[in-house]
Amino acid sequence: MLFLRRAATATLFLYGLAPSVYASVVAKRATCTPASAGNSGVDDVPAIEAAFKSCGNGGIIVIPAGKTYAIRSTVDFTGCVNCEFQVEGTLKMSEDLNFWNGQRATFLISGITGLKMTSVTGGGLIDGNGVPYWIKFAADSSYARPTLVYITGSKSVTISNLRFKNPANVFHSVTGGSTNIVYSNLRLDATATDTATPKNTDGFDIGSSTYVTVRDTTIKNQANFFYLTLIRFDAHTLLQDDCVVLKPGSNYAYATNITCSGSHGLSVGSLGKGQGSQDTVTNGWFGPATMIDSAKAVGIKLYEGGSTHGVATVSNVTWSDIKVQNCDYAAQIQSCYGAADTSNCIASTHSITGVKFINFSGTTSSKYNPTVANLNCPKSGTCDLTMTNFNVNAYSGTRKILCSNVDSALGVTCNGAASG
């Protein structure tokens, strides 16, 4: 036994670690479990933020299974440095229309370096309690709803193995020059009721950032189709949300192994909205992905030209291995997005280069039958794109691909002029 102790000590010194230092290295991480009041009318956020102060420097903050914490104010992750936020129970946003109006986020990750937000068991739930906020926004479009989880100016953040439900607005946003952000093994559900339909519940808005990854994730926006049929609304149009969208400043974003239903697709944009803006999206990758019941499976949204708008650049973006199931379009490029008259909008000088659609399969819906793709490139700009193994069928009949202002050899036959 003495020999083993001496051998172990010698090994520690061999690697430059004294026994006392080694003990500190393997010491158990500090763990805090904030107490919940157990009352939806009492804010549990102060207890959670106190746990960040106590255990946030390399420690673990645990939301235990079987507990529901009332989120009546923004959860600020300040104090977390290489910490783990382990959610096994439920965090539920309050129904407080006055307080949440104008708040940026329910969960704010700002200026954080090193955060792992996860569930070990997979049972953790973040509930945005969205229904009252959808109803309010439908009645008053000026009502400013918070994003559920907002990351800005942060790096080395991982969010994994969690379920997110019914956000008031967007599920996840990342911006502010954030870098090395990973979302993995997530399930996002926005589910309509008899009186409310999700609105603007984008899955992931990826703005000014580098190296953002979304992988192995399911996003579902579900309308009440019976209700929409009664009022003669098209659910694909009404939802107005993107599954994963690259916004101005996105560079090196990846979305892979995605299943998405009831959305506006895997998108770039909208870009070029602001007067004099210079919006860029570069180095994006989408796929494999399965796109179900969406307004489009994939696409690019660009505003029209003119003095009231800016100029957009989309470069080196690929959609690959996309399965299309009952989407209105398999692919769409809009260069008159937001225009009052999309058939006669102001020509823009936007640039689209190195854009690729590779290995598409499946069948579109009947809405634009037999058109499966509508590619309206900027009239006075650049449009370099290719389609390889684009094997999407029309709902019935012989498929059509509509194209306008494409500068490159597209790789498929165009069957008429595009619009939009």
Beta strands, then each sheet from edge to edge (+ up, - down):
strand 1: 31-32
strand 2: 60-63
strand 3: 68-71
strand 4: 75-76
strand 5: 81-87
strand 6: 90-93
strand 7: 105-110
strand 8: 113-118
strand 9: 125-127
strand 10: 147-152
strand 11: 155-160
strand 12: 163-165
strand 13: 172-175
strand 14: 178-184
strand 15: 187-191
strand 16: 204-206
strand 17: 209-222
strand 18: 244-246
strand 19: 250-261
strand 20: 266-271
strand 21: 278-286
strand 22: 289-292
strand 23: 296-303
strand 24: 311-327
strand 25: 329-337
strand 26: 351-364
strand 27: 371-376
strand 28: 382-393
strand 29: 400-404
sheet 1: 1+ 2+ 5+ 8+ 11+ 14+ 17+ 15+ 12+ 9+ 6+ 3+
sheet 2: 1+ 2+ 5+ 8+ 11+ 14+ 17+ 19+ 21+ 24+ 22+
sheet 3: 1+ 2+ 5+ 8+ 11+ 14+ 17+ 19+ 21+ 24+ 26+ 28+
sheet 4: 4+ 7+ 10+ 13+ 16+ 18+ 20+ 23+ 25+ 27+ 29+
end
